[in-house]
């Protein structure tokens, strides 16, 4: 239990990086409807607002691509710390903005942090987590995102009553606080044991693994030794191939996992929810809601609360069922919202607003749209939102994991940028039809997941090769022949003495590059 508590504590703390992402989302949705923001930045509409919003996603795209290099070279932990420094710079530029160009520069700089951390935090979490709670551990990242959105939105909402530019400057400056806490706190946290093994720091890898799995850092614990040997076997196998990691990434064996990971991330954006988070105030205003900024806050509360069931049960539900059910219901809510806007709406007579289609004097339709928007947020929070971050970190081998997740995350941010840039003009051009478009995307995502995505719950990261190559259609659940839980079986064999060599002796024979023993807690504080 103590080992699990260590993993929970570490994962929850490092998930502060997700709160930064949430802060950014709310820092847009919380101000776009305020008079102070409109007056200072010249009432940005359509493409101009799209560029402001999309600047963060563009920076995140670059940061995600960089994460593959810095994450492997300098470790997951150190790279996350570098991201927090970029975030503080970006928050400073935003809060001190003298105009749209400086605001865009600040959002792009902060985006570099989001790109780095959104790729590396789930990797770090997956590499320290026991297989049976890996999904739950990675959901901490999205829980932190939803918490950040909710908290920052209420900060923005409270500051919106200020009769000065502090209404948007103060919340943007406050964003630096969790980044500073994360930067300092990470000095006391361990490196990923799988990263340590990948750079031949085997003694440290074993000690960190024992710290994460046992109450007394027992390196002789059978489950610790069993997991260590799986990591060792995986790395030995990868090194024997001796291939270039980029060539291997696009090899026949790995590329289907890479493309699947990228597709999952893109579908999570095309589901439409992140766009609604950015522009939920616009939707509620066009639906005829009198106090849209206050009622939009309920979206963020629903988003946070509905992440909790996923946190508790994701490793029992599985990845496939959650995505399939989520796609169907997301499509339903978007079709209903679009249908109500079409049936009861009319062209907006005011031309200088971000939406060209409104509902006037129909409280029933307005209330239904509000309810369906809450349903869409809740459905996304319990399905696509967390799993789109879990899945890419699980399926790639350690040798190419950082690069695979980097490309998948980059695909997410590319789609985020395109949608963040395109939605404001779409709200003015195709108005209600946009919601049918997102409904159609969700149907397409359902079909793709149904036929191509294998289940990965409860499996070790080292079993993914067999899951994708066991010869059956990918939608059939993989079961190891002769054993339903290979890691437990290996631990039992170690415990009764069938495999009696201690892993440290094996590892020293494995590579002449291994370093002398170093107690890993020294690295926690380095």
N, C-alpha and C positions, 0 to 999 in steps of 0.2 A: 504493500500500500504506500509506503514512504516513497518508493521509486516512482510510482504513478503520480504522487503529489508533486514530486520534483518536476516531472514532465508537464503537468498541468500548470504549475507556477511559471515555469520558463516560457511555455507556449503562450500563456495569457499575457505575460509581460511583453514579449516580442511582438504580440499582436497590436501593440500600440501603433505600429506602423500602419495597420489597417485603419485606425482612427484618423490618421492623417488624410488618407484617401476620403474617408467620410466627411472630414472637415471641408475638404475641397468641394465636394458635391454640394453641401449645404451652403458654402460660401457664395455659390452662384444663385441657387434657388432662393436663398433667403434675402437677396438684395435686388434681384432684377425687377421686382415690382415696387421698389421704394422710390419716392420722389428725389431723395438725395442722390441716389445712384444715377438716376436718369438725368438729372440736372447737371451733375459734375462731368459725366462722360458723354453728354450730348444725346441722351435718349437713344442708345444703340438698338437698332432693329435688324431683323433679317440676317443678312450675311455678316454685318459688323458684329452683332452679338454672337453669331456662330463662331467667328474667329476668336473672340474673347474666350468663349467656353472651350473651343477646340484646342486652344494653345496648350492647356494642361495635358490633353491627350496626346498632342504631338510631342511634347517633352517626354511624356511617359513612354511613348513608342521608342524614342532614342534611348531612354534609361533602361528599358526592358532588353534591348539589343546589347547594351553594354554589360548588363548583369551576367551574361554568360561568360564573359572574360574575367571580370573582377571577382565574381563569385567563386570561380575555380582557382584563380591565382591568389587572392587575398583572403579567402574563406567567406562563408555566408555571413558570419557575425561582423567582421570588419567592413564588409561591403554595405551592410545595413546601416552601420554607423556613419559611413561616408554619405549615404543617402540622407540621413537626418541633418547633416550639415547643409546640404543643398536645399533641404526644405526650409531651414531657418533663413537662408539667403532669399529664397523665393517669397516667404512670408513678409520679410522686411521690404522687398521691392513692391509688393502688392499694397501693403499698408501705407507706404510712402508715395504711392502713384501720383504723378502730376498730370497724367493723361492716359489715353488708351494704349499707346505704345509701351509705356512703362508697366502698365497692368498686364499686358500680354507677355512681356519679358519675365515678370514675376511669376505668372502662372506657368510659363514654359519651364522656368528653373525649378519650381516646385514639382512640376511633372517629371523631371529627371529623377527626383527622389521616389515618386510614386511608381515609376517604371522599375527602378531597382528593387524597391522593397516588395512590390506586388508579385515579383517573380521569385525573390529569394526568401521571403518569410515563409511561404508555404513549403518551399524546399527544406528549409531548416526545420520546420515543424514536422514534416513527414519523416525526416532522417533521424529525429530524436524520439519519435513516438513508437510505442509498442503497436504491433499490427492490429490488435483487437480494438484499439481506440484511436487509430490513425485519422479516420474521418472526423471524429469528434474534435481531435486536437486541431486539425486544419480549419474546422468551422470557427474556431476562436478568431481567426483572421477576419472572417466575414461578420461575426458578431461585433468585433471592434469597429468594422466599417459602419455597420448600422448604428452603433452607439455614437460614433463620431458624427454621423449625419444628424442624429437626433439632438445631441448636445449643441453642436454648432448652429443648427437651425434655430434653436431656442435662444442662443446667444444673439444671433442675428435678429431674431424677432424682437427681443427685448431692446436691442440697440436701435432698432428702426424707429423707436419713438423719440430718439434724440433729434434735436432740430439743428444738426450740424453734420459735417462730413465724418465725424467720429462714428456715425451710425454704421458705416462700412469699414472705416479704418481700424477701429478698435477690435472687431472680431477677426479681421485678417491678421492683426498683430498677435492676438492670443493664440493663433494656430501654432506658433513656434514653441509653446510651452511643452506639449507632449513629446515633441521631437527632441528637445533638450533632455528631458527625463529619460527617454529611450537611449540616447547617445551615452549618457553617463552610466545608466544601469547595466548596459551590455558588457561593461568591463568585468562584471562579476558573474557572467554566465558562460557556460562551456561552448566549445566549438562542436560542430556536428561530428559524431563519431565516424560517420561514413566519409565525410570530407577528410578527417584525420587519417583514416585508412587509405584514402586515395592518394595522399601525399606521403605515405610510408611512415606515419607517426603511429605505429601499431600499438605500442605500449599505452600511449595516451588514449587511443581509440578504445582499447579494452577497459581502461579505468573509467573513462567517461560513460561507456555503455553500462558498466557495473553501477556507477553512481545513479544513472537514470532508471535502472531496473530493480535495484535492491535497496534495502534499508541501511545496510552497513558497507556499501561499496565492495561487495564480495565478488572478486574476479573468478572464484571457483564455483559460482552458482551455475547449475546445469543449463538453465534457460539463457543466461548471459553467454556462456560458452557456445551454445547452439547458434544463437543469433550472430555471434562473432564469426563463427565458421561459415555461416551463409554469406556474410559480407566478404570474407576472405576468398571463398570459392568464386563468388561473382567477380571480384576484382582480378583474381588469377586468370579466370576464363577470358575476361576482356583484354588483359595484357598479352595473353598468348596470341591473340589475333593480331596485335601490333598495328592496328589500322589507325589512320588519321581520324580524329574524332568528328570532323566535319564530313568527311567521306562516309564514315560509319553512320552519321545522323541521317543521311539520305540513302543509305543502303536498303536493300529489299527488306531486311529484317526489321529495321527501325522506322523506316519512313511512314509506314501505315499508322504507327503509334504517334509519330510527330504530326501527321496531317489530321489524325483524329483529335489530338489535343488542341491543335489550332482551330479546328472546326467547332469544338465544344466552346472555346472562348469566343469565337465569332458569333455563334448562335446565342450565347448569353447576352450579347449586345443587341443582336437583331430581335431578341425577345421584346425589346422596347422599354424595359423598365428603367434602366439607367437614364435614358432620355427623359422619361416621365419624371424621374427624380430631379433632373436639372430644371425642367420646365413645367412642373406640376402646377405652379401658380398660373401659367398661361392657360392650361387646360381648365382649371376651375373658374378662371375669369370668363373664358369663352362659354362655359356652361351656365353662366348667370349667377354664380355664387357671390354673395355680397361681401364676405370677409375671407377671401381666398387664402391669404397668408396664414391666418389662424387655423383654418380647416386643413390646410396643407400639412400642418404640424402633426395631425393625426396619422398621415401617411408614414411619417418617420417613426412614430410610436409603434404602429402596426409592423413596420419593417423590422424593428428591433425585437419586438415580442415574438414574432413568428419565426425568427431565427432560432429561438430557444428549443422548440421541438426537434429541429434538425440537429442541434447540438447534442441532444439526449439520445436520439434514436437513429441517426444516420448510419451507424455501423450495424444496425439490425435491418433497416429498410433496404439498404443497398443503393448503388448509384443509378442503375438502369430504371427501376420502378419510379424513383423520385423524378428523374428527368422526363420520363414518358408521361406520367400523370401531370407534372407541371406544365408541359407543353400544351396539352389538351385544354387545361383550364385557363392558361394564359391566353390562348387563342379565343376561347369563349368570351372572356372579359373584354378583350379588345374589339371583337365583333359587336358586342353589345354596346360598348361606348360609341363606336362609329355609327352603328345603326340608330341610336338615340339622337346623336348630333344631326344625322341626315334627316331623320323623320321630323324632329321638332325644332331644328335650327333654321337660321336665315342669314343672308349676308350682313356683315357688320357695316353699318353706315359710317362709322368713324374710321378713317383711312390710316391714321398714324399710330395704330395699335399693332401688337405682335401677332394678332389673330384676325382672320377675316370672316369668321363664321361664329355666330352666337345663338344662344337660346334665351328668349325673353319671355318672362311671365309664365313659365311652366315649372312649378315647384316640384311636381312629381318626376319629370324627366331630369331636372337638375339634381334632385336627391338620388335618383337611380345612378346617374353618372358618378356622383361622389362615392356611392356605395361600391360600384364596380371598380373604381380606381383603387379603393382600399383592398378589395378582393384580389386585384391584380398584384398589388404590392405584397400582400401576404403570401400569395401563391409563389411568387418569384423568390421571396425570402426563404421559403422552406424547401425549395427545389433547385432551380438553376443557379441561383446566386452563390451558395456555398460550394456546390459540386463542381462548378466550372473552375474553381480554384483547387479543389481536391484532386481531380482526375489527372491533369497533366503532370503533377508531381509524383504520382504513383507509377505511371506506366513506363517511364524511361529508365534504362540502366544507369548506374551511378556515373559511368564514364562520360555519358553525354547528357546527364540529367539537367545540368544548369543550362546548356545550350538549347535543349529541347523545350524546357519551360520558358526560356527567354524568347524563343520564336513564337511559342503559343501565346505568351503574354503580349508580345509585340503585335500579334494578330488581333488580340483583344483591343489594344490601344489604337490600332489603325482603324478598326471598326468604330470604336468610341469617337475618334476624331472625325471620321466621315459623318457619323450621325449627329454629333454635337454641332458640327458645322452646317449640316443640311436641314436639321429639323426646324429651326426658326424660319428659313425660307419656305419649307413645306407647309408649315402652319399658316402661312399667308397665301400659298398657291393652291395646294390640294386639300387643305383643312381637314374635314372629317374623313376623307379617303385615306389619310395617313394611318388611321387606327386599323382599317381593313388590311393595309399593307403589313403592319406588324402582326396582325392575326394570321395572315398567310405565312409569314416567316416562322411562326410557332408551329404551324402544321408541317412545314418542311423539316423543321428540327425534329419533330416527333418521328417522321419517316426515317430520317437519317440515323437517329439513335436506335430505333427499333431493329435495324438490320446490320449495324456496324459496331455497336459498343458492347464490349464484354463486361461482365461484373467483376469488380476487384475487391470487394469488401472482405475483410478478415485475412487477406493474403499478405505475405511479406513482400517487400519491394523486390527481393531477389527471386520471387516466383513469377514475375511478370513475363519473362521469356516463355515459360510454359503456357501461361494463360493465352498468349497471342499465337502460340505455335502448336497447340495440342491437337490440331487436325480437324476439329469440329467447327461448325459455323460459330462466329464470334459471339453471337447472342446466346449460345448455350453456355451455362455456367461451368467453369473449369473445376474439376475434382481430381486431385492427385491420385494416381492409381495405387491401390493398396493402403491408402492412409488418407483420412480426412483432415488431419492437422500435422503436417510434416515436421514443423518446428517443435511441437510438443513431443513427437515421437523421437526426434533426435535428442532432445533434452533428457528423455527417459533412458535412452541408450547410454548417454554420457553418465547419468546418475548411477546406473548399475555396473558401469565399468566396461561396457562393450567398446567405448572409444575413450581411452584413458590418457591420451597425450594432452597436456595443457596447451592451449592455443598460443601462449607466448613462445614455447619452444618450436612449434610449427611455423609461426610467423618469422622467426629468426632464420630458419632454413629457407623460407620462401623467397626472401630478397636480401641481398647484401647491402641494400640502401637503408635498412631499418636503423633508426636512431637508438641511442642508449635510453634506458628507462628514464622518464620524467614524470613526476607526480602531476596529474592533470590540473589540479586545483590551482597550481601556480599560473596556468594559462587562463583560468577564470578571471584573474585579476590583472592580466597583462594588457 
